[in-house]
């Protein structure tokens, strides 16, 4: 599948052009409007990749629609190293950090769902009395954007929960000094991480 053909935009299309093309096609293909569910999924995939500079560059370079995992992988590896270098209970440390991210993403998703439900309710009430294509198209396009954000957050939550489940399989001994001999100064650790190129986006 060629993502540019799917959205019917040129390969040098701007982000604004991509958003406009997606909204126009997605409103016709949305399952709630009688569109094909699989076609809508492909449109959403094309949009999610081409609107993101990192994902788009990865697709343009490789033709691969898989998400580039370098940034997430780098952050996770930095977290693992930090845990084993600075903590006596590294698995517990990792899961605490991951659970914190899960809580944050879950709150964002809940907020987006509330916003979406409120807009849908108000739009429905408005359309019972009035007909206005500008208002309807604007809000329906915004709802589609919220849906995509919710799907992205859900994917992120699934990935984080899978990681927590994986790390929970490792049972740490109760002794608190089990990893003490591996500890080093935190500043030294951070310098080594930066020098290696890992963890540039990780804020301990």
C-alpha positions as CSV (number, residue, x, y, z in Angstrom):
1,X,0.0,0.0,0.0
2,X,1.4,3.4,-1.0
3,X,0.4,5.8,1.7
4,X,0.5,8.9,-0.5
5,X,-1.8,7.2,-3.1
6,X,-4.1,6.2,-0.3
7,X,-4.6,9.8,0.7
8,X,-4.3,11.0,-2.9
9,X,-1.5,13.5,-2.1
10,X,1.9,14.0,-3.8
11,X,5.1,12.8,-2.0
12,X,6.0,16.4,-1.2
13,X,2.6,17.2,0.4
14,X,2.7,19.5,3.4
15,X,1.3,18.4,6.8
16,X,-1.6,20.7,6.2
17,X,-2.4,19.1,2.8
18,X,-2.2,15.6,4.4
19,X,-4.6,16.6,7.2
20,X,-7.0,18.2,4.7
21,X,-6.9,15.1,2.4
22,X,-7.4,12.7,5.3
23,X,-10.4,14.5,6.7
24,X,-12.1,14.7,3.4
25,X,-11.6,11.0,2.6
26,X,-12.2,9.8,6.2
27,X,-15.5,11.5,6.6
28,X,-16.7,9.5,3.6
29,X,-15.1,6.2,4.7
30,X,-16.0,6.4,8.4
31,X,-17.9,3.3,9.4
32,X,-20.5,5.4,11.2
33,X,-21.3,7.0,7.8
34,X,-21.6,3.7,6.0
35,X,-18.0,3.5,4.9
36,X,-15.8,0.4,4.7
37,X,-14.1,-0.4,8.1
38,X,-10.9,-1.8,6.5
39,X,-10.6,1.1,4.1
40,X,-11.0,3.5,7.0
41,X,-8.2,1.7,9.0
42,X,-5.9,2.0,6.0
43,X,-6.7,5.7,5.7
44,X,-6.0,6.2,9.5
45,X,-2.7,4.3,9.1
46,X,-1.6,6.5,6.2
47,X,-2.5,9.6,8.1
48,X,-0.9,8.6,11.3
49,X,2.4,7.9,9.6
50,X,2.5,10.8,7.1
51,X,1.5,13.4,9.7
52,X,4.5,12.4,12.0
53,X,7.8,13.7,10.7
54,X,9.8,10.8,12.2
55,X,7.4,8.1,11.0
56,X,7.2,9.8,7.5
57,X,10.9,10.0,7.1
58,X,11.2,6.3,8.1
59,X,8.5,5.4,5.5
60,X,10.0,7.5,2.8
61,X,13.4,5.9,3.4
62,X,12.3,2.3,3.8
63,X,8.8,2.0,2.4
64,X,8.0,0.2,5.6
65,X,4.8,1.2,7.5
66,X,6.0,-0.3,10.7
67,X,6.5,2.4,13.3
68,X,10.1,3.4,13.9
69,X,10.9,2.2,17.3
70,X,14.3,3.8,17.8
71,X,13.1,6.6,20.1
72,X,10.9,4.3,22.3
73,X,13.6,1.6,22.3
74,X,16.2,4.1,23.3
75,X,14.2,5.4,26.2
76,X,13.4,1.9,27.4
77,X,17.0,0.8,27.2
78,X,18.1,3.9,29.1
79,X,15.5,3.1,31.8
80,X,16.8,-0.5,32.1
81,X,20.4,0.7,32.4
82,X,19.5,3.3,34.9
83,X,17.5,0.8,37.0
84,X,20.4,-1.8,37.1
85,X,23.1,0.8,37.7
86,X,21.4,3.0,40.4
87,X,18.8,0.8,42.1
88,X,19.0,-2.2,44.5
89,X,15.6,-3.3,43.2
90,X,15.9,-2.7,39.4
91,X,12.8,-4.5,38.3
92,X,10.7,-2.8,40.9
93,X,12.2,0.5,39.8
94,X,11.4,-0.2,36.1
95,X,7.8,-1.1,36.9
96,X,7.3,1.9,39.0
97,X,8.4,4.2,36.1
98,X,6.3,2.2,33.6
99,X,3.2,2.3,35.9
100,X,3.6,6.0,36.2
101,X,3.5,6.4,32.4
102,X,0.5,4.1,32.3
103,X,-1.4,6.3,34.7
104,X,-0.5,9.4,32.8
105,X,-1.6,8.0,29.4
106,X,-4.8,6.5,30.9
107,X,-5.7,10.0,32.3
108,X,-5.1,11.6,28.9
109,X,-7.2,8.9,27.2
110,X,-10.0,9.4,29.7
111,X,-9.9,13.2,29.2
112,X,-10.1,12.8,25.4
113,X,-13.0,10.4,25.7
114,X,-14.9,12.9,27.8
115,X,-14.2,15.7,25.3
116,X,-15.3,13.5,22.4
117,X,-18.5,12.5,24.1
118,X,-19.4,16.1,25.0
119,X,-18.8,17.3,21.5
120,X,-20.8,14.5,20.0
121,X,-23.7,15.2,22.3
122,X,-23.7,18.9,21.6
123,X,-23.4,18.4,17.9
124,X,-26.3,15.9,17.9
125,X,-28.5,18.4,19.8
126,X,-27.5,21.2,17.3
127,X,-28.3,19.0,14.3
128,X,-31.8,18.3,15.6
129,X,-32.7,21.9,15.1
130,X,-30.3,23.2,12.4
131,X,-28.4,22.2,9.3
132,X,-24.9,23.7,8.8
133,X,-22.3,21.8,6.8
134,X,-19.4,24.0,8.1
135,X,-20.2,23.3,11.7
136,X,-20.9,19.6,11.1
137,X,-17.8,18.9,9.0
138,X,-15.5,20.9,11.3
139,X,-16.7,19.0,14.4
140,X,-16.8,15.6,12.8
141,X,-13.2,16.1,11.5
142,X,-12.2,17.1,15.0
143,X,-13.9,14.0,16.5
144,X,-11.9,11.9,14.0
145,X,-8.7,13.5,15.2
146,X,-9.6,12.7,18.8
147,X,-10.4,9.1,17.8
148,X,-6.9,8.8,16.3
149,X,-5.3,10.2,19.4
150,X,-7.3,7.8,21.6
151,X,-6.2,4.9,19.4
152,X,-2.6,6.0,19.7
153,X,-2.9,6.2,23.5
154,X,-4.5,2.8,23.6
155,X,-1.7,1.3,21.6
156,X,0.8,2.9,23.9
157,X,-1.0,1.6,27.0
158,X,-1.1,-1.9,25.5
159,X,2.7,-1.7,24.9
160,X,3.4,-0.5,28.4
161,X,1.1,-3.1,30.1
162,X,2.9,-5.8,28.1
163,X,6.2,-4.5,29.4
164,X,5.0,-4.5,32.9
165,X,3.7,-8.0,32.5
166,X,7.1,-9.1,31.1
167,X,9.1,-7.5,33.9
168,X,6.7,-9.0,36.5
169,X,7.9,-12.4,35.5
170,X,11.2,-11.7,37.1
171,X,11.1,-12.3,40.8
172,X,13.6,-10.3,42.7
173,X,15.0,-11.6,46.0
174,X,14.0,-9.8,49.1
175,X,17.5,-8.9,50.0
176,X,17.8,-5.1,49.5
177,X,21.6,-5.2,48.8
178,X,21.4,-7.7,46.0
179,X,22.7,-5.3,43.4
180,X,24.7,-2.9,45.6
181,X,28.1,-3.7,44.1
182,X,26.9,-2.5,40.7
183,X,25.9,1.0,41.9
184,X,27.8,4.1,40.7
185,X,27.4,7.8,41.0
186,X,24.2,9.0,39.2
187,X,26.0,11.9,37.5
188,X,28.6,9.5,36.1
189,X,25.8,7.2,34.8
190,X,24.0,10.1,33.1
191,X,27.2,11.2,31.4
192,X,27.8,7.7,30.1
193,X,24.2,7.5,28.8
194,X,24.5,10.8,27.0
195,X,27.9,9.8,25.5
196,X,26.5,6.6,24.2
197,X,23.6,8.3,22.5
198,X,21.1,6.5,24.6
199,X,18.4,8.2,26.6
200,X,18.4,11.6,25.1
201,X,14.7,11.8,25.6
202,X,14.7,10.2,29.0
203,X,14.3,12.6,32.0
204,X,15.3,10.7,35.2
